[in-house]
Amino acid sequence: MSAMERFEALRSRHAQLEQELNDETHRPLPNTEIMSRIKREKLRIKDEMARLDPVHC
């Protein structure tokens, strides 16, 4: 997998996590543990994206 393919995969996963976070936030009783896990994963992905291509982040 090239760096650009990895970057695109990370961007896709980041968008998926954003949707999951949005879904969880709008539940009647959001699970804060799940929300924290999603936020940590999004940050990890964003950091990896920045290492691969700082211009796009």
PQR file of N, CA, C, O and H, with PARSE charges and radii, in Angstrom:
ATOM      1  N   MET A   1       0.856  -1.179   0.000 -0.4000 1.5000
ATOM      2  CA  MET A   1       0.000   0.000   0.000 -0.0000 2.0000
ATOM      3  C   MET A   1       0.898   1.236   0.000  0.5500 1.7000
ATOM      4  O   MET A   1       1.769   1.394   0.855 -0.5500 1.4000
ATOM      5  N   SER A   2       0.665   2.095  -0.971 -0.4000 1.5000
ATOM      6  CA  SER A   2       1.449   3.324  -1.044 -0.0000 2.0000
ATOM      7  C   SER A   2       1.009   4.295   0.051  0.5500 1.7000
ATOM      8  O   SER A   2      -0.032   4.113   0.683 -0.5500 1.4000
ATOM      9  H   SER A   2      -0.043   1.967  -1.666  0.4000 1.0000
ATOM     10  N   ALA A   3       1.815   5.318   0.256 -0.4000 1.5000
ATOM     11  CA  ALA A   3       1.485   6.312   1.280 -0.0000 2.0000
ATOM     12  C   ALA A   3       0.174   7.014   0.957  0.5500 1.7000
ATOM     13  O   ALA A   3      -0.613   7.307   1.857 -0.5500 1.4000
ATOM     14  H   ALA A   3       2.661   5.465  -0.258  0.4000 1.0000
ATOM     15  N   MET A   4      -0.062   7.283  -0.325 -0.4000 1.5000
ATOM     16  CA  MET A   4      -1.298   7.953  -0.713 -0.0000 2.0000
ATOM     17  C   MET A   4      -2.511   7.039  -0.487  0.5500 1.7000
ATOM     18  O   MET A   4      -3.564   7.505  -0.053 -0.5500 1.4000
ATOM     19  H   MET A   4       0.578   7.044  -1.055  0.4000 1.0000
ATOM     20  N   GLU A   5      -2.366   5.759  -0.777 -0.4000 1.5000
ATOM     21  CA  GLU A   5      -3.461   4.810  -0.517 -0.0000 2.0000
ATOM     22  C   GLU A   5      -3.736   4.709   0.975  0.5500 1.7000
ATOM     23  O   GLU A   5      -4.891   4.652   1.397 -0.5500 1.4000
ATOM     24  H   GLU A   5      -1.511   5.380  -1.130  0.4000 1.0000
ATOM     25  N   ARG A   6      -2.682   4.687   1.765 -0.4000 1.5000
ATOM     26  CA  ARG A   6      -2.835   4.646   3.219 -0.0000 2.0000
ATOM     27  C   ARG A   6      -3.538   5.906   3.713  0.5500 1.7000
ATOM     28  O   ARG A   6      -4.429   5.843   4.559 -0.5500 1.4000
ATOM     29  H   ARG A   6      -1.744   4.733   1.422  0.4000 1.0000
ATOM     30  N   PHE A   7      -3.125   7.048   3.174 -0.4000 1.5000
ATOM     31  CA  PHE A   7      -3.741   8.319   3.548 -0.0000 2.0000
ATOM     32  C   PHE A   7      -5.235   8.297   3.233  0.5500 1.7000
ATOM     33  O   PHE A   7      -6.045   8.714   4.060 -0.5500 1.4000
ATOM     34  H   PHE A   7      -2.401   7.099   2.486  0.4000 1.0000
ATOM     35  N   GLU A   8      -5.603   7.820   2.059 -0.4000 1.5000
ATOM     36  CA  GLU A   8      -7.015   7.760   1.665 -0.0000 2.0000
ATOM     37  C   GLU A   8      -7.793   6.791   2.556  0.5500 1.7000
ATOM     38  O   GLU A   8      -8.938   7.063   2.915 -0.5500 1.4000
ATOM     39  H   GLU A   8      -4.945   7.481   1.387  0.4000 1.0000
ATOM     40  N   ALA A   9      -7.181   5.673   2.912 -0.4000 1.5000
ATOM     41  CA  ALA A   9      -7.828   4.713   3.810 -0.0000 2.0000
ATOM     42  C   ALA A   9      -8.061   5.352   5.184  0.5500 1.7000
ATOM     43  O   ALA A   9      -9.117   5.171   5.790 -0.5500 1.4000
ATOM     44  H   ALA A   9      -6.250   5.451   2.620  0.4000 1.0000
ATOM     45  N   LEU A  10      -7.076   6.088   5.659 -0.4000 1.5000
ATOM     46  CA  LEU A  10      -7.212   6.768   6.949 -0.0000 2.0000
ATOM     47  C   LEU A  10      -8.290   7.843   6.887  0.5500 1.7000
ATOM     48  O   LEU A  10      -9.071   8.000   7.826 -0.5500 1.4000
ATOM     49  H   LEU A  10      -6.218   6.235   5.167  0.4000 1.0000
ATOM     50  N   ARG A  11      -8.331   8.585   5.779 -0.4000 1.5000
ATOM     51  CA  ARG A  11      -9.340   9.627   5.637 -0.0000 2.0000
ATOM     52  C   ARG A  11     -10.745   9.007   5.641  0.5500 1.7000
ATOM     53  O   ARG A  11     -11.672   9.555   6.238 -0.5500 1.4000
ATOM     54  H   ARG A  11      -7.696   8.457   5.017  0.4000 1.0000
ATOM     55  N   SER A  12     -10.887   7.879   4.980 -0.4000 1.5000
ATOM     56  CA  SER A  12     -12.173   7.183   4.942 -0.0000 2.0000
ATOM     57  C   SER A  12     -12.571   6.697   6.338  0.5500 1.7000
ATOM     58  O   SER A  12     -13.720   6.853   6.751 -0.5500 1.4000
ATOM     59  H   SER A  12     -10.134   7.434   4.495  0.4000 1.0000
ATOM     60  N   ARG A  13     -11.621   6.112   7.053 -0.4000 1.5000
ATOM     61  CA  ARG A  13     -11.892   5.632   8.412 -0.0000 2.0000
ATOM     62  C   ARG A  13     -12.237   6.799   9.335  0.5500 1.7000
ATOM     63  O   ARG A  13     -13.115   6.673  10.188 -0.5500 1.4000
ATOM     64  H   ARG A  13     -10.687   5.985   6.717  0.4000 1.0000
ATOM     65  N   HIS A  14     -11.557   7.922   9.174 -0.4000 1.5000
ATOM     66  CA  HIS A  14     -11.815   9.109   9.984 -0.0000 2.0000
ATOM     67  C   HIS A  14     -13.248   9.585   9.756  0.5500 1.7000
ATOM     68  O   HIS A  14     -13.946   9.933  10.708 -0.5500 1.4000
ATOM     69  H   HIS A  14     -10.843   8.024   8.481  0.4000 1.0000
ATOM     70  N   ALA A  15     -13.683   9.601   8.506 -0.4000 1.5000
ATOM     71  CA  ALA A  15     -15.055  10.016   8.186 -0.0000 2.0000
ATOM     72  C   ALA A  15     -16.071   9.043   8.776  0.5500 1.7000
ATOM     73  O   ALA A  15     -17.123   9.456   9.264 -0.5500 1.4000
ATOM     74  H   ALA A  15     -13.115   9.319   7.733  0.4000 1.0000
ATOM     75  N   GLN A  16     -15.755   7.758   8.730 -0.4000 1.5000
ATOM     76  CA  GLN A  16     -16.634   6.741   9.306 -0.0000 2.0000
ATOM     77  C   GLN A  16     -16.768   6.950  10.819  0.5500 1.7000
ATOM     78  O   GLN A  16     -17.866   6.866  11.369 -0.5500 1.4000
ATOM     79  H   GLN A  16     -14.900   7.423   8.334  0.4000 1.0000
ATOM     80  N   LEU A  17     -15.653   7.218  11.475 -0.4000 1.5000
ATOM     81  CA  LEU A  17     -15.677   7.465  12.917 -0.0000 2.0000
ATOM     82  C   LEU A  17     -16.453   8.733  13.244  0.5500 1.7000
ATOM     83  O   LEU A  17     -17.152   8.790  14.256 -0.5500 1.4000
ATOM     84  H   LEU A  17     -14.761   7.286  11.028  0.4000 1.0000
ATOM     85  N   GLU A  18     -16.335   9.743  12.401 -0.4000 1.5000
ATOM     86  CA  GLU A  18     -17.094  10.977  12.601 -0.0000 2.0000
ATOM     87  C   GLU A  18     -18.591  10.687  12.578  0.5500 1.7000
ATOM     88  O   GLU A  18     -19.347  11.224  13.388 -0.5500 1.4000
ATOM     89  H   GLU A  18     -15.767   9.697  11.579  0.4000 1.0000
ATOM     90  N   GLN A  19     -19.015   9.832  11.645 -0.4000 1.5000
ATOM     91  CA  GLN A  19     -20.429   9.463  11.569 -0.0000 2.0000
ATOM     92  C   GLN A  19     -20.850   8.664  12.803  0.5500 1.7000
ATOM     93  O   GLN A  19     -21.931   8.879  13.351 -0.5500 1.4000
ATOM     94  H   GLN A  19     -18.401   9.395  10.987  0.4000 1.0000
ATOM     95  N   GLU A  20     -19.991   7.744  13.233 -0.4000 1.5000
ATOM     96  CA  GLU A  20     -20.295   6.964  14.438 -0.0000 2.0000
ATOM     97  C   GLU A  20     -20.433   7.885  15.653  0.5500 1.7000
ATOM     98  O   GLU A  20     -21.337   7.712  16.471 -0.5500 1.4000
ATOM     99  H   GLU A  20     -19.112   7.569  12.788  0.4000 1.0000
ATOM    100  N   LEU A  21     -19.542   8.851  15.764 -0.4000 1.5000
ATOM    101  CA  LEU A  21     -19.591   9.800  16.876 -0.0000 2.0000
ATOM    102  C   LEU A  21     -20.878  10.626  16.809  0.5500 1.7000
ATOM    103  O   LEU A  21     -21.531  10.849  17.829 -0.5500 1.4000
ATOM    104  H   LEU A  21     -18.808   8.991  15.100  0.4000 1.0000
ATOM    105  N   ASN A  22     -21.233  11.070  15.626 -0.4000 1.5000
ATOM    106  CA  ASN A  22     -22.456  11.830  15.435 -0.0000 2.0000
ATOM    107  C   ASN A  22     -23.679  10.987  15.827  0.5500 1.7000
ATOM    108  O   ASN A  22     -24.581  11.472  16.509 -0.5500 1.4000
ATOM    109  H   ASN A  22     -20.703  10.889  14.797  0.4000 1.0000
ATOM    110  N   ASP A  23     -23.696   9.736  15.394 -0.4000 1.5000
ATOM    111  CA  ASP A  23     -24.806   8.832  15.739 -0.0000 2.0000
ATOM    112  C   ASP A  23     -24.906   8.650  17.252  0.5500 1.7000
ATOM    113  O   ASP A  23     -25.994   8.715  17.825 -0.5500 1.4000
ATOM    114  H   ASP A  23     -22.963   9.342  14.839  0.4000 1.0000
ATOM    115  N   GLU A  24     -23.763   8.423  17.888 -0.4000 1.5000
ATOM    116  CA  GLU A  24     -23.753   8.202  19.336 -0.0000 2.0000
ATOM    117  C   GLU A  24     -24.193   9.464  20.081  0.5500 1.7000
ATOM    118  O   GLU A  24     -24.927   9.380  21.066 -0.5500 1.4000
ATOM    119  H   GLU A  24     -22.879   8.370  17.423  0.4000 1.0000
ATOM    120  N   THR A  25     -23.753  10.612  19.619 -0.4000 1.5000
ATOM    121  CA  THR A  25     -24.092  11.886  20.252 -0.0000 2.0000
ATOM    122  C   THR A  25     -25.597  12.144  20.237  0.5500 1.7000
ATOM    123  O   THR A  25     -26.145  12.731  21.169 -0.5500 1.4000
ATOM    124  H   THR A  25     -23.157  10.679  18.819  0.4000 1.0000
ATOM    125  N   HIS A  26     -26.250  11.702  19.178 -0.4000 1.5000
ATOM    126  CA  HIS A  26     -27.677  11.977  19.030 -0.0000 2.0000
ATOM    127  C   HIS A  26     -28.580  10.872  19.577  0.5500 1.7000
ATOM    128  O   HIS A  26     -29.795  10.915  19.389 -0.5500 1.4000
ATOM    129  H   HIS A  26     -25.805  11.224  18.421  0.4000 1.0000
ATOM    130  N   ARG A  27     -28.004   9.904  20.238 -0.4000 1.5000
ATOM    131  CA  ARG A  27     -28.817   8.885  20.912 -0.0000 2.0000
ATOM    132  C   ARG A  27     -29.455   9.514  22.144  0.5500 1.7000
ATOM    133  O   ARG A  27     -28.943  10.498  22.678 -0.5500 1.4000
ATOM    134  H   ARG A  27     -27.016   9.869  20.390  0.4000 1.0000
ATOM    135  N   PRO A  28     -30.579   8.946  22.601 -0.5600 1.5000
ATOM    136  CA  PRO A  28     -31.212   9.490  23.815  0.2800 2.0000
ATOM    137  C   PRO A  28     -30.271   9.504  25.029  0.5500 1.7000
ATOM    138  O   PRO A  28     -30.268  10.458  25.807 -0.5500 1.4000
ATOM    139  N   LEU A  29     -29.484   8.452  25.179 -0.4000 1.5000
ATOM    140  CA  LEU A  29     -28.503   8.380  26.273 -0.0000 2.0000
ATOM    141  C   LEU A  29     -27.142   8.000  25.700  0.5500 1.7000
ATOM    142  O   LEU A  29     -26.781   6.823  25.694 -0.5500 1.4000
ATOM    143  H   LEU A  29     -29.487   7.677  24.547  0.4000 1.0000
ATOM    144  N   PRO A  30     -26.384   8.982  25.220 -0.5600 1.5000
ATOM    145  CA  PRO A  30     -25.080   8.678  24.618  0.2800 2.0000
ATOM    146  C   PRO A  30     -24.143   7.996  25.617  0.5500 1.7000
ATOM    147  O   PRO A  30     -24.103   8.353  26.795 -0.5500 1.4000
ATOM    148  N   ASN A  31     -23.403   7.024  25.132 -0.4000 1.5000
ATOM    149  CA  ASN A  31     -22.434   6.308  25.957 -0.0000 2.0000
ATOM    150  C   ASN A  31     -21.111   7.072  25.905  0.5500 1.7000
ATOM    151  O   ASN A  31     -20.440   7.091  24.873 -0.5500 1.4000
ATOM    152  H   ASN A  31     -23.436   6.734  24.176  0.4000 1.0000
ATOM    153  N   THR A  32     -20.746   7.693  27.005 -0.4000 1.5000
ATOM    154  CA  THR A  32     -19.537   8.526  27.031 -0.0000 2.0000
ATOM    155  C   THR A  32     -18.260   7.710  26.838  0.5500 1.7000
ATOM    156  O   THR A  32     -17.272   8.226  26.314 -0.5500 1.4000
ATOM    157  H   THR A  32     -21.291   7.678  27.843  0.4000 1.0000
ATOM    158  N   GLU A  33     -18.270   6.454  27.252 -0.4000 1.5000
ATOM    159  CA  GLU A  33     -17.094   5.600  27.036 -0.0000 2.0000
ATOM    160  C   GLU A  33     -16.883   5.349  25.550  0.5500 1.7000
ATOM    161  O   GLU A  33     -15.755   5.409  25.063 -0.5500 1.4000
ATOM    162  H   GLU A  33     -19.073   6.036  27.677  0.4000 1.0000
ATOM    163  N   ILE A  34     -17.952   5.071  24.837 -0.4000 1.5000
ATOM    164  CA  ILE A  34     -17.866   4.856  23.389 -0.0000 2.0000
ATOM    165  C   ILE A  34     -17.423   6.150  22.705  0.5500 1.7000
ATOM    166  O   ILE A  34     -16.579   6.128  21.809 -0.5500 1.4000
ATOM    167  H   ILE A  34     -18.869   5.022  25.233  0.4000 1.0000
ATOM    168  N   MET A  35     -17.995   7.267  23.132 -0.4000 1.5000
ATOM    169  CA  MET A  35     -17.626   8.548  22.532 -0.0000 2.0000
ATOM    170  C   MET A  35     -16.148   8.844  22.759  0.5500 1.7000
ATOM    171  O   MET A  35     -15.479   9.338  21.852 -0.5500 1.4000
ATOM    172  H   MET A  35     -18.681   7.285  23.859  0.4000 1.0000
ATOM    173  N   SER A  36     -15.634   8.561  23.923 -0.4000 1.5000
ATOM    174  CA  SER A  36     -14.218   8.781  24.221 -0.0000 2.0000
ATOM    175  C   SER A  36     -13.336   7.886  23.357  0.5500 1.7000
ATOM    176  O   SER A  36     -12.305   8.333  22.854 -0.5500 1.4000
ATOM    177  H   SER A  36     -16.178   8.160  24.661  0.4000 1.0000
ATOM    178  N   ARG A  37     -13.731   6.633  23.182 -0.4000 1.5000
ATOM    179  CA  ARG A  37     -12.968   5.693  22.355 -0.0000 2.0000
ATOM    180  C   ARG A  37     -12.912   6.189  20.913  0.5500 1.7000
ATOM    181  O   ARG A  37     -11.855   6.174  20.283 -0.5500 1.4000
ATOM    182  H   ARG A  37     -14.569   6.271  23.590  0.4000 1.0000
ATOM    183  N   ILE A  38     -14.052   6.625  20.400 -0.4000 1.5000
ATOM    184  CA  ILE A  38     -14.111   7.126  19.024 -0.0000 2.0000
ATOM    185  C   ILE A  38     -13.230   8.366  18.871  0.5500 1.7000
ATOM    186  O   ILE A  38     -12.489   8.485  17.896 -0.5500 1.4000
ATOM    187  H   ILE A  38     -14.911   6.637  20.912  0.4000 1.0000
ATOM    188  N   LYS A  39     -13.309   9.272  19.817 -0.4000 1.5000
ATOM    189  CA  LYS A  39     -12.503  10.495  19.748 -0.0000 2.0000
ATOM    190  C   LYS A  39     -11.012  10.184  19.785  0.5500 1.7000
ATOM    191  O   LYS A  39     -10.234  10.795  19.053 -0.5500 1.4000
ATOM    192  H   LYS A  39     -13.911   9.175  20.610  0.4000 1.0000
ATOM    193  N   ARG A  40     -10.608   9.239  20.633 -0.4000 1.5000
ATOM    194  CA  ARG A  40      -9.191   8.855  20.694 -0.0000 2.0000
ATOM    195  C   ARG A  40      -8.737   8.249  19.371  0.5500 1.7000
ATOM    196  O   ARG A  40      -7.647   8.551  18.886 -0.5500 1.4000
ATOM    197  H   ARG A  40     -11.240   8.743  21.228  0.4000 1.0000
ATOM    198  N   GLU A  41      -9.574   7.393  18.791 -0.4000 1.5000
ATOM    199  CA  GLU A  41      -9.233   6.760  17.519 -0.0000 2.0000
ATOM    200  C   GLU A  41      -9.139   7.808  16.397  0.5500 1.7000
ATOM    201  O   GLU A  41      -8.242   7.746  15.557 -0.5500 1.4000
ATOM    202  H   GLU A  41     -10.459   7.147  19.185  0.4000 1.0000
ATOM    203  N   LYS A  42     -10.065   8.760  16.393 -0.4000 1.5000
ATOM    204  CA  LYS A  42     -10.020   9.821  15.390 -0.0000 2.0000
ATOM    205  C   LYS A  42      -8.717  10.623  15.514  0.5500 1.7000
ATOM    206  O   LYS A  42      -8.091  10.954  14.507 -0.5500 1.4000
ATOM    207  H   LYS A  42     -10.795   8.811  17.075  0.4000 1.0000
ATOM    208  N   LEU A  43      -8.320  10.929  16.731 -0.4000 1.5000
ATOM    209  CA  LEU A  43      -7.089  11.683  16.953 -0.0000 2.0000
ATOM    210  C   LEU A  43      -5.868  10.880  16.505  0.5500 1.7000
ATOM    211  O   LEU A  43      -4.956  11.434  15.891 -0.5500 1.4000
ATOM    212  H   LEU A  43      -8.828  10.661  17.549  0.4000 1.0000
ATOM    213  N   ARG A  44      -5.842   9.591  16.803 -0.4000 1.5000
ATOM    214  CA  ARG A  44      -4.737   8.729  16.369 -0.0000 2.0000
ATOM    215  C   ARG A  44      -4.638   8.726  14.847  0.5500 1.7000
ATOM    216  O   ARG A  44      -3.545   8.820  14.288 -0.5500 1.4000
ATOM    217  H   ARG A  44      -6.583   9.140  17.301  0.4000 1.0000
ATOM    218  N   ILE A  45      -5.774   8.617  14.192 -0.4000 1.5000
ATOM    219  CA  ILE A  45      -5.792   8.611  12.731 -0.0000 2.0000
ATOM    220  C   ILE A  45      -5.337   9.959  12.185  0.5500 1.7000
ATOM    221  O   ILE A  45      -4.547  10.011  11.243 -0.5500 1.4000
ATOM    222  H   ILE A  45      -6.661   8.540  14.647  0.4000 1.0000
ATOM    223  N   LYS A  46      -5.826  11.043  12.766 -0.4000 1.5000
ATOM    224  CA  LYS A  46      -5.439  12.383  12.319 -0.0000 2.0000
ATOM    225  C   LYS A  46      -3.926  12.576  12.462  0.5500 1.7000
ATOM    226  O   LYS A  46      -3.292  13.163  11.585 -0.5500 1.4000
ATOM    227  H   LYS A  46      -6.467  11.001  13.532  0.4000 1.0000
ATOM    228  N   ASP A  47      -3.351  12.090  13.555 -0.4000 1.5000
ATOM    229  CA  ASP A  47      -1.903  12.191  13.758 -0.0000 2.0000
ATOM    230  C   ASP A  47      -1.150  11.402  12.684  0.5500 1.7000
ATOM    231  O   ASP A  47      -0.149  11.878  12.149 -0.5500 1.4000
ATOM    232  H   ASP A  47      -3.866  11.613  14.268  0.4000 1.0000
ATOM    233  N   GLU A  48      -1.630  10.202  12.373 -0.4000 1.5000
ATOM    234  CA  GLU A  48      -0.971   9.397  11.345 -0.0000 2.0000
ATOM    235  C   GLU A  48      -1.098  10.068   9.977  0.5500 1.7000
ATOM    236  O   GLU A  48      -0.155  10.052   9.186 -0.5500 1.4000
ATOM    237  H   GLU A  48      -2.443   9.816  12.808  0.4000 1.0000
ATOM    238  N   MET A  49      -2.248  10.651   9.702 -0.4000 1.5000
ATOM    239  CA  MET A  49      -2.439  11.374   8.442 -0.0000 2.0000
ATOM    240  C   MET A  49      -1.462  12.535   8.345  0.5500 1.7000
ATOM    241  O   MET A  49      -0.902  12.785   7.277 -0.5500 1.4000
ATOM    242  H   MET A  49      -3.015  10.664  10.345  0.4000 1.0000
ATOM    243  N   ALA A  50      -1.255  13.236   9.433 -0.4000 1.5000
ATOM    244  CA  ALA A  50      -0.332  14.368   9.451 -0.0000 2.0000
ATOM    245  C   ALA A  50       1.102  13.904   9.200  0.5500 1.7000
ATOM    246  O   ALA A  50       1.868  14.601   8.533 -0.5500 1.4000
ATOM    247  H   ALA A  50      -1.710  13.033  10.300  0.4000 1.0000
ATOM    248  N   ARG A  51       1.468  12.752   9.719 -0.4000 1.5000
ATOM    249  CA  ARG A  51       2.810  12.228   9.478 -0.0000 2.0000
ATOM    250  C   ARG A  51       2.980  11.847   8.015  0.5500 1.7000
ATOM    251  O   ARG A  51       4.055  12.033   7.445 -0.5500 1.4000
ATOM    252  H   ARG A  51       0.847  12.186  10.260  0.4000 1.0000
ATOM    253  N   LEU A  52       1.931  11.317   7.405 -0.4000 1.5000
ATOM    254  CA  LEU A  52       2.022  10.894   6.004 -0.0000 2.0000
ATOM    255  C   LEU A  52       2.037  12.070   5.049  0.5500 1.7000
ATOM    256  O   LEU A  52       2.782  12.065   4.069 -0.5500 1.4000
ATOM    257  H   LEU A  52       1.057  11.165   7.868  0.4000 1.0000
ATOM    258  N   ASP A  53       1.217  13.083   5.325 -0.4000 1.5000
ATOM    259  CA  ASP A  53       1.090  14.205   4.393 -0.0000 2.0000
ATOM    260  C   ASP A  53       0.590  15.440   5.140  0.5500 1.7000
ATOM    261  O   ASP A  53      -0.615  15.688   5.188 -0.5500 1.4000
ATOM    262  H   ASP A  53       0.612  13.087   6.121  0.4000 1.0000
ATOM    263  N   PRO A  54       1.505  16.214   5.723 -0.5600 1.5000
ATOM    264  CA  PRO A  54       1.107  17.370   6.536  0.2800 2.0000
ATOM    265  C   PRO A  54       0.360  18.441   5.748  0.5500 1.7000
ATOM    266  O   PRO A  54      -0.341  19.249   6.358 -0.5500 1.4000
ATOM    267  N   VAL A  55       0.475  18.483   4.444 -0.4000 1.5000
ATOM    268  CA  VAL A  55      -0.185  19.500   3.633 -0.0000 2.0000
ATOM    269  C   VAL A  55      -1.712  19.291   3.622  0.5500 1.7000
ATOM    270  O   VAL A  55      -2.460  20.267   3.564 -0.5500 1.4000
ATOM    271  H   VAL A  55       1.044  17.826   3.949  0.4000 1.0000
ATOM    272  N   HIS A  56      -2.172  18.062   3.674 -0.4000 1.5000
ATOM    273  CA  HIS A  56      -3.596  17.762   3.568 -0.0000 2.0000
ATOM    274  C   HIS A  56      -4.342  17.798   4.887  0.5500 1.7000
ATOM    275  O   HIS A  56      -5.562  17.633   4.889 -0.5500 1.4000
ATOM    276  H   HIS A  56      -1.564  17.270   3.721  0.4000 1.0000
ATOM    277  N   CYS A  57      -3.676  18.003   5.997 -0.4000 1.5000
ATOM    278  CA  CYS A  57      -4.361  17.958   7.299 -0.0000 2.0000
ATOM    279  C   CYS A  57      -4.647  19.324   7.845  0.5500 1.7000
ATOM    280  O   CYS A  57      -5.217  19.448   8.929 -0.5500 1.4000
ATOM    281  H   CYS A  57      -2.685  18.137   5.995  0.4000 1.0000
TER
END
